[in-house]
Each structure stands twice: as structure tokens, then as C-alpha cells.
Amino acid sequence: MSPREGEAPTPAEILLSLAALVVIIGGTKLAAPVLVPFILSVFIATILLPPLHWLTAHRLPLPLAMVALSLGIVAIWLPVGGIVGASFDDFYAALPDYQQRIQSMTRQVGEWLSARGIGVGAAIQDLVRPSAALAFVRQLGAGLGAALANVFLILLTVIFILLEVSEFPAKVRAALGDRASVVETFQRFSASLQEYLRIKTLVSVMTGLAIAGWLWVVGLDFPMLWGVLAFLLNYVPNIGSIIAAVPAVLLAMVSMDLTGVLLVMLGYVAANTLFGNVIEPRLMGRGLGLSTLVVFLSLIFWGWVLGPVGMLLSGPLTMMIKLALELDPRTRWFAILLGSGESPGVPGDSASGTAEDEAAG
């Protein structure tokens, strides 16, 4: 029995809700092989909604717009997938050699410290395992490859979702009847999520292209691979760019001279400062950041529930929960706790927020 409006839930109701949450999380973890491709399809469809609306707004019939969009996806997917797949294969073949070099470098650092009376050399060799960073790239690539193995199924699911979008608002109104506030809340949530994913994807693409181009100019091995990794991990706010930089920097340390290592580090710092700290906040607006602690915990949680792909989707999934919580006054306090300390806002709201601040001043 649910509590009446204005009354606090009883301890029994809280325990029942927590038990239901545990069951949902356990079921999600067990169903991860089925859910991950579907979740990927939902996010891809959400990202493709703005171009679909643009095509239909220019008087292109929906079936023709879907055909054009599908052909565009395939035209991008095939060459990029082939290049990235080849880069991953070459990286897998060279991985044992790189790991051996990194382990040798770590052992030399430990011996150098021990020779100077700093008794942490053995501890460094036991606790610090830089080669695990390159193994993480392999695990991440294997998980993403498994999720994208059935490209045809994902593409069909995306198409069916996009075809359903035009009729979905009418279905919601028919299902909810006169509850206009619920329909309006759902529409606001959908618009906020679409705008967030659109901006995040745009910034991630720019970050990945900048990293890949710079590393190609510098001469680091597998620049396309590191660009894709920067693109994917840019969906993880705050710490994703740091995680993406670690394997590339380690590879530079064992395959390049000091100047090359510094150039690789400079490229990552410049790209992440420009896109992550300048461009993205201006496009996103206020109040859409996530607390660094929340980002780290969500990375662990979604990675445990959904596997490697869950780590990549941890940012969008947590942001989706945050946007949903912001729309209800009863749960807005929890959305503020998840955030980075600013008041909740709407994607793309920075301009209007600035104008309001100036008017208030």
C-alpha cells in the first residue's frame, strides 16, 4: 500500500522498496546479454532523433527519411568499423610485447629506488601494474565487440524505435488520459535527454577526432584506436578523459622518446581542456554536471551490472536518472546530491540562464 500524499513512507514500505530495487538490479545483471544491445539501440535512436526530425521537417516522408538515415548509418559504420577493427586486431597482436616492456620499465624503476635506499621498489612492482591499463583496453574492446556483433539486430531495433516515435506521444496521452502534467513531464524529460545525448555525442566526436589526428601527427602507434577510446570514454564525465589517456601515455613511454611522451600528454591535456572545460559547459548549460564521486561509483556499478559496455554507458545512464529525478519536486533533492553542486538546469539553457542572471543583477 503506497503512502498518502504528504505522509512519509513507513519503515516497512522503505524495506519493501529496497527489496524490489535489489531484485531489479539482480534481474538486470542476469539479463545483461539481452539488455545491452537494446540499451545501445535506445541511445543510438535517441541520438538520431534530431536528424530524423530535420528530414521530416523538410517535407521528406518518414519512410524515405528512415531509408536515408539508415543508409547514412551504414555508410559511416562500415568504413569506420573496418578501420577500428583492424586497429584493434593489430593492437591485440602487439599487446604482449608492450606489456612486457612496461613490466620491465616498472621493474627498473623499483630497482632504481631500492638502490637509493627508498624501500618501496618491491611494493611498486606488486601494487602498480601499468600493463593492466593496456589489458583494460583489450577487455573494453572485446566487450564492445560482443555487444555490436549483431549489427543487423541493433540496426533493426533502432529503425523500429524511430518509426514508433511519431506515434508514441499519442499513445502516452491515450494511456494517461487527462493527466496533462504527467505527459508534459515525460515530454520535458525526453527533450532534455535528447539534447544531452546530442551535445555529448558532438563533443565526444570532436574529442576523438582531435586526439586521433594529434597522435597520428606525433607518430604514436594505433592513433585511430586511441581516438575511438577517447570518443567512447568521453561519455563518462570528469574521469573518462583521464582513463582514456593512461594507456596511450604508457604506450608512448615504451615506444617513444621523452619529447614524444610530452607531446602525447600535451595533446590530451589540450583536447580535454578545450572540449571538456570550455566547449561542453557552454553548450550544456548549468546544472547538468555529475559529482565526481557519483561518476566514479556509477562507473563501478554499471560496469558490474552490464559489463564493459555498462562502463561506457555509465554517464548517460546516470544522467538519465538525474534528469528524471529533477522533474519531480519530491525527488529533486536527490538529483541535486547527484550533481556537481549547481542548481538543476536544462540542456542548452546556458544562454537563457545568463540572460536571467543579468536581468536579476
Steps between C-alpha positions, in 0.01 A plus 500: 500500500653832395513795746244774464613835366685701762577199720845352545544134402504247782809286574323197352435688177863613484623143549257375234626763256863407570421131451333578167807704398731206580282267292503746207879539514551123521264440209674769294839338562373157397334642189802712399579303179149582372466847650834648386422489124152641571638782716754580229215511248302739719793739537583485128135568415491792744809651337346455153168665588613860422618416144181299444288797612707727274437278198126472564478876568635554148200311359676170450254214570581293806576177306742682269657680799552163671660355185732800464594484870562124485720532192692778672559280805623211286721731291669626817497170692668277239822696431544622857427152637750344259777745590437475874473119482834479321658731760368281783634184330845652457495624860403155632790347306751749641354509854721229660816679383380836634401345834843341532670833430285677760570234762874532429474878537316463833764255625780741406327784688466277808865398485607863455306603811632206704860583403450846653368369828132558423343174613189513288637341186350156567171658606483695174552184299228319698240777519557706186432302185497741204462212256149450638401829331572350157317182599202721592491629142488143373220410742304810406540429129393138545189602694401765247567261212278235658220755547528621140544152353142491378503830316194406296288444814610832652430686175153343472423590861610859439278523192195363682556737792520798264186387316318475833606845616244687289210308657636472853380842633145419386521163677620668819210746490253219437644292783518784754174672409458847645818493707660775295770564759632145463509531120677835526752357745574209266545737205738721699702197607517368143608840363767542770640151438511551123678833538749359750589202279520719190745743661699225671533306175608811308767584758614137517540482121704821499716371787562164329589660167735750665678229701532264201629778274752625753636153583530424127707818455715417805557145373351286778393149401127434447377864497153394375465263795582773753264741324213250526585437865496876569164527319344216701637595842406865451144387581631439855510851652801637689714186515439340160756718323762410762435128461524533121836674521675248728551212247616735223750673728633165624541383143686821416733443797618164366503585128603869476760736638436762769395762247242265351358416844467867586330571167249218559422633848472854366249388236275334759517795738424751223213300347331422831543857626354647183211260447430390857549826690415767242275378219288239679402717802398783266278267298359303791394788721485504875423220739568202271826391657536190713698478820840340444428249778165412338673456163760266651242295690270482196796380291554212742127425541400498132818314409407231753139480381544528121867419444752710303227669294332600826814696589474693173129565556535581870500876435188511277314249720574695819417828329169351384416415861603848612283670236203286602549584867521873427149507352325394822514747794497204741822354355678818388707501819655168398581636152682790666706251705595318179602826333816703510365762740314727258127547480316268261462627145404397150745417221572793278373734768820693558404798289162547662654448843754772434233737386297433813803562719571829326139609536504410868821698541 
